[in-house]
Amino acid sequence: MAKVTKPLGRALLAIGAAGFALVAYVYLTLPDVRVLAKTNPSSTAFMKLRAAEAAREGGRTRRVHRWVPYSRISPSLKRAVLVAEDAAFWDHEGVDVEQIRESIQASWEQGREIRGASTITQQLAKNLYLSPSRNPLRKLRELIIARRLEAALPKARIFEIYLNVIEWGDGIWGAEAAARTYFGIPASALNARQAALLAGAIINPRVLNPARPTARLLRRQQIILGRMGQVTPPPVPVPVTVEAPEPPDEGVAALEPLADPIPPDETVDEGVTAEPTPPDAVPSPKPFPTPDPPAPPPPS
């Protein structure tokens, strides 16, 4: 019996050591997210991935990206994205354990692979540093980076970066580029219905077009609109000093001109933000004012 137990013990010890070494390697090779407290990222892993995909096909990718501060993003869009992607964002610490448990249970009962349960913080970790791969090692890195983001940054800063860098269509990155591309307005002017369409498209941004919504996207819009009053965005933060961003990637083609066009690859750093103490309640977003009619011409 001893002869059987001893080799088994050595094998278990070796497995444990290998597992520890793997986790240590993953942890030590992760990016330093603390720089995001004072630097707005000008590029992400997903942006570089799309450029590489286009290069392999012999073409050039287009990229429209304009950074806007958290205060210049419509409250309706903030609410809509929270409903669509992570209603418990304000309550968890980067990983929603309860949502993961429910996802695992549903996957087990339905006999399919585990899907969903990624928080906004996890999605940001993936977009900034990783890839869409379902590799378990990639998922481990995502979870650890998400925890690091939550430890290093205020909630409002995490949400601000997320809204500025996520993919919103072929070559469209961030809320400002999406609002101008699909609706011809800045992100600050999005109304509830437009915001719900944009939020509903995040699930598959390269297929769902908010300017030409499918029946599926319209259904998601109605669900999101019905729930927007149930979530509260992180409060508007106060600006702090920002360092200059890294230069944008080269070899990116521009989109067709728009009204008040966004230059390709432009990252407009208008301040990084820090979060104040959350108020007891955040008022509902006010309607945007109607522009004044033009003045009559002078009498001849």
C-alpha positions as CSV (number, residue, x, y, z in Angstrom):
1,M,0.0,0.0,0.0
2,A,2.9,2.3,0.9
3,K,4.4,1.8,-2.6
4,V,1.1,3.0,-4.2
5,T,0.5,5.9,-1.8
6,K,4.0,7.4,-2.1
7,P,4.0,7.8,-5.9
8,L,0.5,9.2,-5.7
9,G,1.6,11.7,-3.1
10,R,4.5,12.8,-5.3
11,A,2.2,13.2,-8.3
12,L,-0.3,15.3,-6.3
13,L,2.6,17.4,-5.0
14,A,3.9,17.9,-8.5
15,I,0.4,18.9,-9.8
16,G,0.0,21.4,-6.9
17,A,3.4,22.9,-7.5
18,A,2.7,23.2,-11.2
19,G,-0.6,24.9,-10.5
20,F,1.0,27.3,-8.1
21,A,3.7,28.2,-10.6
22,L,1.1,28.8,-13.3
23,V,-1.0,31.1,-11.1
24,A,2.2,32.9,-10.0
25,Y,3.3,33.4,-13.6
26,V,-0.1,34.7,-14.7
27,Y,-0.2,37.1,-11.7
28,L,3.4,38.4,-12.3
29,T,2.9,39.0,-16.0
30,L,-0.3,41.0,-15.7
31,P,-0.3,44.7,-16.7
32,D,0.0,47.5,-14.2
33,V,-3.5,49.0,-14.3
34,R,-2.6,51.9,-11.9
35,V,-1.5,54.0,-14.9
36,L,-5.2,54.3,-15.9
37,A,-5.8,56.5,-12.9
38,K,-4.0,59.4,-14.7
39,T,-3.8,58.2,-18.3
40,N,-6.5,57.7,-20.9
41,P,-5.7,54.6,-23.1
42,S,-5.3,55.6,-26.7
43,S,-5.5,52.0,-27.9
44,T,-6.7,48.6,-26.7
45,A,-6.0,44.9,-27.3
46,F,-9.2,44.7,-29.3
47,M,-8.3,47.6,-31.5
48,K,-5.0,46.0,-32.3
49,L,-6.7,42.7,-32.9
50,R,-9.1,44.2,-35.5
51,A,-6.2,45.9,-37.2
52,A,-4.3,42.5,-37.4
53,E,-7.4,40.7,-38.8
54,A,-7.7,43.3,-41.5
55,A,-4.0,43.1,-42.3
56,R,-4.2,39.3,-42.7
57,E,-7.0,39.8,-45.2
58,G,-4.8,42.3,-47.2
59,G,-6.8,45.3,-46.2
60,R,-6.6,48.2,-43.8
61,T,-8.9,48.7,-40.9
62,R,-10.7,52.0,-40.1
63,R,-10.8,53.4,-36.6
64,V,-12.9,56.2,-35.2
65,H,-12.2,56.9,-31.6
66,R,-12.7,60.1,-29.7
67,W,-12.3,60.3,-25.9
68,V,-14.9,62.3,-23.9
69,P,-15.0,62.7,-20.2
70,Y,-17.6,60.9,-18.1
71,S,-19.6,64.2,-17.6
72,R,-20.1,64.5,-21.4
73,I,-21.8,61.1,-21.8
74,S,-25.6,61.0,-21.7
75,P,-27.1,59.8,-18.4
76,S,-29.5,57.8,-20.5
77,L,-26.6,55.9,-22.1
78,K,-25.0,55.2,-18.7
79,R,-28.3,53.8,-17.5
80,A,-29.0,51.8,-20.6
81,V,-25.5,50.2,-20.6
82,L,-25.8,49.2,-16.9
83,V,-29.1,47.6,-17.7
84,A,-27.8,45.7,-20.7
85,E,-24.4,44.7,-19.4
86,D,-24.2,44.8,-15.6
87,A,-27.0,46.1,-13.4
88,A,-25.1,45.2,-10.2
89,F,-22.0,47.1,-11.3
90,W,-22.2,49.5,-8.3
91,D,-22.5,46.6,-5.8
92,H,-19.8,44.1,-6.8
93,E,-16.0,44.3,-6.7
94,G,-15.3,43.4,-10.3
95,V,-16.6,39.8,-10.2
96,D,-20.3,39.1,-9.7
97,V,-20.1,35.8,-7.8
98,E,-23.8,35.3,-7.6
99,Q,-24.3,35.9,-11.3
100,I,-21.5,33.4,-12.1
101,R,-23.2,30.8,-9.9
102,E,-26.5,31.3,-11.6
103,S,-24.9,31.1,-15.1
104,I,-23.1,27.8,-14.1
105,Q,-26.4,26.4,-12.8
106,A,-28.3,27.4,-16.0
107,S,-25.5,26.0,-18.2
108,W,-25.5,22.7,-16.3
109,E,-29.3,22.3,-16.5
110,Q,-29.4,23.2,-20.2
111,G,-26.4,21.2,-21.1
112,R,-24.5,24.0,-22.8
113,E,-21.2,25.9,-22.2
114,I,-21.1,28.6,-19.6
115,R,-21.9,32.0,-21.1
116,G,-22.6,35.5,-19.7
117,A,-21.9,36.6,-16.1
118,S,-19.1,38.9,-17.2
119,T,-19.2,42.2,-15.4
120,I,-18.4,45.6,-17.0
121,T,-15.0,45.5,-15.2
122,Q,-14.3,42.0,-16.6
123,Q,-15.3,43.2,-20.1
124,L,-13.0,46.2,-19.7
125,A,-10.1,44.0,-18.7
126,K,-10.7,41.8,-21.7
127,N,-11.0,44.8,-24.1
128,L,-7.9,46.6,-22.8
129,Y,-5.4,43.7,-22.4
130,L,-6.7,40.4,-23.7
131,S,-8.7,38.8,-26.5
132,P,-12.2,37.3,-27.1
133,S,-10.7,33.7,-26.7
134,R,-12.5,31.3,-24.4
135,N,-9.2,29.9,-23.2
136,P,-9.4,29.1,-19.4
137,L,-6.0,30.8,-18.9
138,R,-7.2,33.9,-20.6
139,K,-10.3,33.8,-18.4
140,L,-8.1,33.6,-15.3
141,R,-6.1,36.6,-16.4
142,E,-9.4,38.5,-17.0
143,L,-10.6,37.8,-13.4
144,I,-7.3,38.9,-11.8
145,I,-7.1,42.0,-13.9
146,A,-10.7,42.9,-13.1
147,R,-9.9,42.6,-9.4
148,R,-6.9,44.8,-9.9
149,L,-9.0,47.4,-11.7
150,E,-11.5,47.6,-8.9
151,A,-8.7,47.9,-6.3
152,A,-6.9,50.7,-8.3
153,L,-9.7,52.8,-9.7
154,P,-13.0,54.3,-8.6
155,K,-16.1,52.9,-10.1
156,A,-16.9,56.0,-12.1
157,R,-13.4,55.8,-13.7
158,I,-13.8,52.2,-14.7
159,F,-17.2,53.0,-16.3
160,E,-15.7,56.1,-18.0
161,I,-12.9,54.0,-19.6
162,Y,-15.4,51.3,-20.6
163,L,-17.7,53.7,-22.3
164,N,-14.8,55.2,-24.2
165,V,-13.1,52.1,-25.6
166,I,-15.7,49.4,-26.2
167,E,-16.4,48.3,-29.7
168,W,-19.6,49.7,-31.2
169,G,-19.4,48.5,-34.8
170,D,-16.8,48.0,-37.5
171,G,-14.1,50.5,-36.7
172,I,-16.3,52.4,-34.2
173,W,-14.9,52.6,-30.7
174,G,-16.5,54.4,-27.7
175,A,-19.7,56.3,-27.0
176,E,-18.8,59.5,-28.8
177,A,-17.8,57.8,-32.1
178,A,-20.9,55.6,-31.9
179,A,-23.3,58.5,-31.2
180,R,-21.9,60.6,-34.1
181,T,-21.7,57.7,-36.5
182,Y,-25.2,56.3,-36.0
183,F,-27.2,59.3,-35.0
184,G,-25.1,62.4,-36.0
185,I,-25.0,63.8,-32.5
186,P,-22.5,63.9,-29.6
187,A,-22.7,61.3,-26.8
188,S,-24.0,64.0,-24.4
189,A,-27.2,64.4,-26.5
190,L,-28.3,60.8,-26.7
191,N,-31.9,60.4,-25.6
192,A,-33.3,57.2,-23.9
193,R,-34.4,55.4,-27.1
194,Q,-31.1,56.0,-28.9
195,A,-29.2,55.0,-25.8
196,A,-31.2,51.8,-25.5
197,L,-30.4,50.9,-29.1
198,L,-26.7,51.5,-28.6
199,A,-26.7,49.4,-25.3
200,G,-28.6,46.6,-27.0
201,A,-26.0,46.4,-29.8
202,I,-23.1,45.8,-27.4
203,I,-23.8,42.1,-27.3
204,N,-22.8,41.8,-31.0
205,P,-21.6,45.2,-32.2
206,R,-20.3,44.0,-35.6
207,V,-23.7,42.6,-36.6
208,L,-26.3,44.8,-34.8
209,N,-26.5,48.3,-36.3
210,P,-28.3,50.9,-34.1
211,A,-29.0,53.0,-37.2
212,R,-30.8,50.1,-38.9
213,P,-32.1,48.0,-36.0
214,T,-33.2,44.4,-36.6
215,A,-36.3,43.0,-34.9
216,R,-34.0,41.4,-32.3
217,L,-32.3,44.7,-31.5
218,L,-35.7,46.5,-31.2
219,R,-36.9,43.9,-28.7
220,R,-33.7,44.4,-26.7
221,Q,-34.3,48.2,-26.9
222,Q,-37.8,47.8,-25.4
223,I,-36.5,45.6,-22.5
224,I,-33.7,48.0,-21.7
225,L,-36.1,51.0,-21.8
226,G,-38.4,49.2,-19.4
227,R,-35.6,48.7,-16.9
228,M,-33.6,51.9,-17.1
229,G,-35.3,53.4,-14.1
230,Q,-34.1,50.5,-11.9
231,V,-30.4,51.4,-12.1
232,T,-28.3,54.4,-10.9
233,P,-25.1,55.3,-12.7
234,P,-22.0,56.2,-10.7
235,P,-22.1,59.9,-9.8
236,V,-20.4,62.5,-12.1
237,P,-16.8,62.6,-10.9
238,V,-14.5,65.6,-10.6
239,P,-11.6,66.1,-13.1
240,V,-8.0,65.6,-12.1
241,T,-4.7,66.2,-13.9
242,V,-4.1,63.8,-16.9
243,E,-0.8,62.8,-18.5
244,A,-0.4,62.7,-22.2
245,P,-1.6,59.4,-23.9
246,E,0.5,57.1,-25.9
247,P,0.6,57.9,-29.6
248,P,-2.1,56.1,-31.6
249,D,-1.4,53.1,-33.9
250,E,-0.4,53.7,-37.5
251,G,-1.9,52.3,-40.6
252,V,-5.6,53.1,-39.8
253,A,-7.9,54.3,-42.5
254,A,-10.6,57.0,-41.8
255,L,-14.3,56.8,-42.0
256,E,-16.4,58.9,-44.3
257,P,-16.7,62.5,-43.1
258,L,-19.6,63.3,-40.7
259,A,-21.1,66.5,-39.4
260,D,-18.5,67.7,-36.9
261,P,-16.3,64.9,-38.1
262,I,-14.1,62.8,-35.7
263,P,-10.5,62.5,-37.0
264,P,-9.4,58.9,-37.3
265,D,-7.3,57.6,-34.4
266,E,-7.9,60.8,-32.5
267,T,-7.8,60.4,-28.7
268,V,-8.9,63.7,-27.2
269,D,-7.8,63.7,-23.6
270,E,-10.1,66.1,-21.7
271,G,-9.2,65.0,-18.2
272,V,-9.2,61.8,-16.2
273,T,-11.7,61.6,-13.5
274,A,-11.8,60.6,-9.8
275,E,-15.0,59.7,-8.0
276,P,-16.5,61.7,-5.1
277,T,-18.4,60.2,-2.3
278,P,-21.7,58.7,-3.8
279,P,-24.7,60.8,-3.0
280,D,-27.8,59.2,-1.4
281,A,-29.6,59.5,-4.7
282,V,-28.9,60.5,-8.3
283,P,-31.6,62.5,-10.0
284,S,-33.2,61.2,-13.2
285,P,-31.7,62.6,-16.3
286,K,-33.3,65.9,-17.5
287,P,-34.5,66.2,-21.1
288,F,-32.1,68.0,-23.4
289,P,-33.3,71.5,-24.3
290,T,-34.8,72.3,-27.7
291,P,-32.6,74.6,-29.7
292,D,-33.9,78.2,-30.0
293,P,-35.5,79.0,-33.4
294,P,-33.5,81.1,-35.8
295,A,-33.9,84.9,-35.6
296,P,-36.1,86.5,-38.3
297,P,-34.2,88.4,-41.0
298,P,-34.0,92.2,-40.6
299,P,-36.6,94.2,-42.5
300,S,-35.4,95.4,-45.9
